[in-house]
Amino acid sequence: MRILVSDGLSPRGIEILRQAEAFEVDERRKLSPEALQECIDNYDGLIVRSATSVTAQILRATRRLKVVGRAGVGVDNIDVEAATARGVLVMNAPSGNTLTTAEHTFSLLLALAKNIPQATASMKGGRWEKGAFISVEVGSKTLGIIGLGRIGVEVARRAKGFAMRVIVSDPFVSEEAAAALGVDLVGLPELFQRSDFITIHTPITPETYHLIDRDAIAQMKTGVRIINCARGGIIDEAALYEAMKAGKVAGAALDVFEQEPTTSAPLLTLNNFICTPHIGAASEEAQENVAVEIAQQVVEYLQKGLIRNAVNAPSIDPALYKVLQPYLTLSEKLGRLTSQLAEGGLRQIRIDYRGEIAGYDPAPLTASVVKGVLDPFMGDEVNYVNALALAKGRGIRVIESKVLEEADYASLITVSINGDRGTSEVAGTLFSRREPRVVRIDEFRLEAIPEGYLLIFSNLDVPGVIGTIGTLLGKNRVNIAGMQLGRAQPGGRALSVVNVDNPVPAHVIDEIRRLPDIVFVKLVKV
């Protein structure tokens, strides 16, 4: 097996690769895209960090490549869709840099509170400005943590050691899991209103892009301090700059930026802004941890076919995969849809398999459902292999049931999510054994295609509602690709699933929500 390491990797990781039986390792750093494309078909495995971009064009140049390993968490520099199309496994190393990122976060928090970078710069500039850098204490202050994954948990533990009050907002954390950690689970608006410090630990997804914008900052305390060691783009930097200039935000500390590298952002001109060049995971220990983790995974996959931390494939025998692949697609879509319809923090995911599908091992299907449930809010952090572990870590119970008989369909998969504010349930099947269909949402029967953006709304079953909404969408240049309707009984409640070609603007959603006969409306993406 020939392995190409195109970015700097810890010597311990290289050693693991070289010691593997029948492995040949080439280290070729700083390859141009053209050079990588020219040589990639000579290798079975490619290991990268963040410097190498594995594009669709590069992937099309190889038939030999079997695996791309990312020594780190994010795989945004790898075209995962193109890799999947080429049959190339993509895996990451999600746990190796947890502690160092948490430590960097808390270092920035303390430096922000104590004005340490500014005081250091003042003294190095030949000044002794003792009265210019009045700090604030962190003890007894409220820290709001957005996202309680591995890093968020470690930050919470450190904050409690400094006698801070900790509140968290995470749609996939139950109240029981938060209580076990000794933190309070709150909604995002309450977190904004109560926090003295806010730190972000969520991946960048369409839902979290510019999560901290002008409206969010307006809800915060005057004098709040904001830290981001997660991903650039979660904070609207222009809005943050304006709020810091106006005194609404007392200070901010960023390790990540929407455009990287950056040396000329307006934020850099502010005295109450401190920053680092995306080095939150750059400790010696973390670099060795992720190198060892990804090297071991690549060796295990190429030697034994064992898949760990795969981004684009479940752990499943190839022959069985051909049979189950359409059901894996259906399962993930059902999970994504149900999670976006659910309200409140998740407590339990129940998956019922009925008919022919109940005769198979449900493990890969269950992993696919749970990945779909978590994916809208966790992005790259969740995959088929770690989905169940991530759910367990958040106190989410996963239950399976199987019944071999099913009267209405040859196979039926039902996903039910129990949240803090009720239960959401979606059932689906395959038409012609290949085409996913949603056949029930809660008590409403229909036959909807789970693809792309879906506008889902429930209304009182009275004339004119569908026409009004269709007109409203047309007026706002939202094209309808398909529509399915269901109702429990005439004159009661009805539910509609509208396939749209592009996202429905928020103001249009608000207009629909204000219509007199609308019960609820949501835009989801599956």
N, C-alpha and C positions, 0 to 999 in steps of 0.2 A: 504494500500500500504506500502510495506517495502522498505526502502531506506538504502543503505550502503554507507557511506562516508569513503573511504579508505585512503585519504590524508588529511592533515591539511586544514580546511576550516574556513573562518572567522566566528566568533560567530553569526554575523547577518544573514549569509546564513543558518546556522544550525537552528536559530530561525524561519526563514521563513518556513523551512521544518517541524519543530515540530508543528507550528501553523496551518498547513494545515489539513483540516478535513480528518480523517481516515488514517493518515500517521503515521508510526512508523519508527524512525530513529536510526540506529546503527552507531557509530563512532568507527572504528577499524583501527587504523593507522599501517603502516609498516607491513601489512600482507605479508607473503611470497607468491610466485606464487602458491605453492601447497595449502596453506591455503585458498587463494582466490578462487581457483578452487573448493575446497571442499565445500565452503559455498555459492557460487554465485547463486545457484538455489533456495535459500531462499529469493531472493530479486527481486522486480519489477524494481528498479532503482539503478544505481551505479554512484556516483559522484567522480571524480578523479582530481588530478592536474597532475604534471609531474612525480611523483615518482612511480606511479602504472602503470604497463604495462598490457593492456587488450589485451591478445593474442588470436589467433584463438583457441588454446587449452582450454583456460578459457571460451571462448564463446560457445564452443561445449558442455561444461559441464552444460549448463542451457537451460531450455525451458521456464522458467518463466520471465527472464529478458526482459524488454521492452525498456529501454533507458539507454544510457551511456552519462553522462554530463561531459564535460571537463571545469573546472574553469580556462579558459584562451583561447588562440587562437589556438595554434598548437595541432593537434590530431595525431602526429607521434607516440605517445605511445599507440595508439588504432588501432587495425587491423580493419579498416573501411570496407574492403571488406568482411571479415569474419562476421562482425556485420550485414552487409546488407544481407548476405546469411542466417543468423539466424533470420532475421526480426527485428533486434534491431536497434532502432534509435540512431544515434550519433549526439550530438549537442555540440556547443562550446559557449564561451562568448567572442566575438571578440572586443568589444569596451571598456571594463572596464579598460584596462591598457594603453590606448593611450597616455594620458598626461604624465604619469610618465615615459614611455619609451622615449618620446620626450625630457623631461627634463633631463633624464640620458644621452641621446645622446649629448645634448648641454653642459652638465656638463663636459663630456669627451673631447669635442671639446675645451672648454676653458682651462681645465687642461692641455691638450696637447699643446696648444699655449703658456701657461704661465709656463710650467714646474713645476706645483705645487706639484705633488707627489714626484718628484726627490728632490726638495728643502726641502720638509718636511722630507724625509728620511735622507738628509744630516744633517739637524739640530738635528734630533733625534739621529744621530750618533756622535754628539758632535762637529760638524764643522760649521763654519760660512763662507760659500763660496759665498759671494755676487756677485762676477763677473762670476760665473760659470753657471748661469742660465738666460741667455739673452733670453727674450721672443719675440714673434711676435704679432702684433696687428691683430685683426680679422676684424675691421672696414675697409671697402673698399676692402677687400679680396673677392675672388669668391668662393662660396660654391656650389659644385655640389652634388645634391641629386639624388640618383638612386632609383626610386620608389616613386610616389607621392600619396600614399594611405593616410589613416587617420594620421599615425604617421609622414609621410613625410611632409604633409601639416602643422602640428604643428611645426615641426622643421623649415620649411621655414618661418613661422610667427616669430619665435624667432630670426632667423638669420637676418631678415629684421629689427627687433628692435635693432640689433647691427650694423646696417648700412652695412651689407654685401650684395654683389651682389649675387643673387641666380639664378642658372640655374638647370634645372631638365631634367632627361631622363626617360620617361615612355611611352611605346608603346600604352597605353590605355588612355592617356590624350590628349585632343585636345588643339590646340593653344589658343582657346577662354577660356578654363578653366584655363590654365596657366596664361594667361593675366589677368584674373579676380583676381588671387592670387598675381599678380605683379611679376611673375617670368618668365624667358625665357625658352621655351621648345627647347631642342637641341637633336641631336643624341648622342649615347654613345661615339663614338670616339671624338666628339667635347667636350663633358663634360670632358673626360680624359685630353684633351689638354689644356683646359682653367682653370681648377679648382686649387685653392690653397689648399682647403680642400675638401674631398670627404666623404660623409656619405651614408650608404647603408640601404634601407628600402624596401626590396623586399623579398618575401618568398623563401625558398630553393626548387627549382624544378630542373629537369634535365637540363633545359635551363640556370638556374642561378648558378648551381654548378661550382665552380672555375671561376666565372665570372671575378673576379680580379685575373688574372694569370700573367705570365711573359710578354706575349704579351701586355696585357692591361697596365701593369705598364710601359712598354717601351714607351707607347704613352703619359704618364703623364709628367707634369712639374717636373724638378729636384727640390726637396724641398717640394713636395706635402705631405700633412698629411691626413691619412685615418682613419675613424671611422666606426665600425660595431657593432650595437646593434640589428641586425636582426636575422640572423641564422648562426651558424657555417657551414663551407663548401662553403660559397659564395666566400670567399677569400682563395686562395692557400697559406697556411701559410709558406710553404717552399720558394715560390717565394717572399713573403713579407719579410721574414727574409733576403734573399739574397739582396734584394733591399735596405733594411735599413742598412745592413752592408756596402754596396757600396756607401751609401749616396744619392741614387736616391730618396728614401722616407725619409723625415726628421723626421717623427714620425708616430706612429700608436697607436690607442686605441681600444681595443676589449673587448666587454662584452660577446662574444660568441666564441666558438671554435669548430673545426670539431670533436674532441674527448673530451667529457666531462664526469667526471671531469678531469682536467689536472693540474699538478703542475710541469711538467718537460719539457714543450715545449721549443724549442730553442729560441723562441721570448722572453721568460722570462729572458734571459741572457743579453738583450740589454737595455742600459740606456735610449734610446729614445722610449721605448715601455712602455705603461701603460695599465692596465687591471683591470677588475672586474669579479667576478665569476658568470656570468649570472644572474645579479640582476637588470637588466634594468626595469623589471616590478614589482619589489619587494617593492613597497611603501605600507604603511598601507592602504592608500585610495584605491589603485589599487586592493589589495587583497580583501578588502571588496566589491568593485564594482563588481569584477568577481564572487565572492561568491553569492552576491545578484542576479546578472544576471542569473547565471546558476540555482540557487535554484528556482527562479520564473519560469523559462522555464520548469524545470522538473515537478513542480507542475501543471502548465497549461497543459502540455501534458498528464500527467497521470489522471488528473481530467476531462479535457475538450476535449482532443484530439487536442489541439491547438499546432501547430509546429512553433517554431521560431529558427532561426540560426541552422537549420538542415544541417548536412554535407552530408548525404546520402539519403535524401528523400524530394520530393517536398511537398508543402502544398496542399493536395488533398484528397478527400473522398476515402476511401479504395475500395468501389465498382467501382467507376470510374477509380481508379488507374489500376485495372486489364485490363480495356479496353485501357487506354492510355499508359500503360507502354512501349510497343514497340515503340510508337511514341516519348515518352520521351527519350528513348535511341537514336533513330534516330536524334532527335532535337539537343541533346548535341553533337553528333558526327558531325553534319553539322556545328554547331557553332565552334567547335574546328578546323575543317578543314578550314573553311572560314577565321578564324582569323589568321591562320598560313600562308595563301596565301596572305593576305592583306599586303599592304605597308603603312608605316607611321602611325602617331597617329590616333586613331579612332574618327570619328565625328558622325557616324550614323549607327545603325543596323536596317535593315528592314527585317521583316519576313512576307512572304506571305503564307497563308494557302488556299489550293484549294481542292475542292471535299468534300468527307465525313468528313474529319478531320475539315473542316471549320464549321461544325455543333456543335462542342464542344467549351466550354469555353477555349480560347487560353492561359489563364494566366499561368498555369503550364508548358505548352510547351514553351512559351516565356521565362519564367524563366530558363528553361532547355537550350534553345539556348544561352541565355546571359551568363549562367554559362560556357557553352562550349567555348564561345568566350573569356572569361576572364581567364579560367582555365590554359591554357598553361603557363601563366606568373605570376599568382597569387596563384596557388596551394591551400593550405589549407584555405587561407584567404577568398576564394569565395565559396558559396554554393547556393543551390536552392532558399533559402529564401532571402539572402542578395545580390544576383547578380544584380538585378535591381537597388537597392540603390547604390551599388558600381559604376555601370555604370553612374547613374545620378550624383553622386559626382564627376565623372571625365568629366562631360560635354558631355557624349555620349547620343545621342537621340535614343530612341528605338521606332520603328513604326511597327504596326501590320496592316495587311489587310486580309480580308476573302472573298472568292468567292466560292459559293457552287458547281458550275459546274467546271469540269475538264475533258477535252477531252481525254487525253493520259493515265491518271492513275486514279484509284479510289480515291487516296489522294496524294497530292504533297505538300511538304514544301520547300520553297525557302528562303535562307538566303543571304542577300546582305549587304556587309560592305563597307561603304564609308569612306575612309581614306584621309589623307593629300595628298597622292600621287596616287589617283585613287580608283576604285571600284573593289571588288572581289565578285563573286556570285556563289553559289553552290546550287543545287536542289537535293532533295532526296525523296524516297518513300519506301514502304515496299513491298517485294515480299512475297506472301503467307501470308500476314498480320502479319508476324513475323520477316522477315529478312531485315535489313536495306540495302539500295542500294543508291549509288550516281549516278544519271542519267544525270547530267549536271554540268560542271564546266565552268563558263563564257559561251562562245558560243559553247562549245564542248559537244556533246552528247555521253554518254557511259553508262556502267553498272558496276560500280566498287564497291567492298566490302570495306566499311570503317572500317577496323580492323587493329590494330597494327601500324607498320611503313609503310608509303607510300612514295615512291619516285615518285614525280610528275615532269614531264618536258614537255616543249613545244619545238617543232622543226619545221624546214621547211620540208614539206612533200616530201622528196627525199629518194631514196633507200639507205639502209645500216645503217641508224642511229640506229634503234632498235638493230640490230646485234652487232654493235660496243659497245653499252652500255651494252648489255647482256654479251659480252665477258669481258668487263672491270669489271663488277660486279663479274663474275665467277672467274676472276684472283685474285680478292681480297676477295674470299671466302664469298661473300654475296649471299645467296640463294634466288631465286625468287619463291614466293609462288603463284603468279598470276599476270596477266597483262590485262589491258583494254586500248584500243586505241580509240580515236575519232578525227575527223577532220571536219573543217567547209566546205571545198571543196577540191577536188583533186588538188594537186600542190600548195596549200596554206600553212597554218599552221596546225600542228597536235598537239595533246596532249596525253600523256600516263600516266597512273596511274599503278605503279608497287608495288605490295605487296611484302615486303621483310621480312625475318625471324629475322633479326637483324639490328641495325642501320648501315647506310652506313657511313664509315669514312669520315671525312671532306676533306681529300686529294683526295678521289675518287669523291666527289661532285665537287671539284675544277677542276679535270680532265674532268668531263662531261661538266662543264660550259665552258671550253676552246675549246670544239669540234666546228668545223666551222658552223654547221647547228643548233646549240642549241640556242633557244631564252631565256629560263630561266629554272632553275632546283631548286627544293626545296625538303627537306626531312621533312615530318610532321609525327606526332604521333596522332592517334585518338583512 
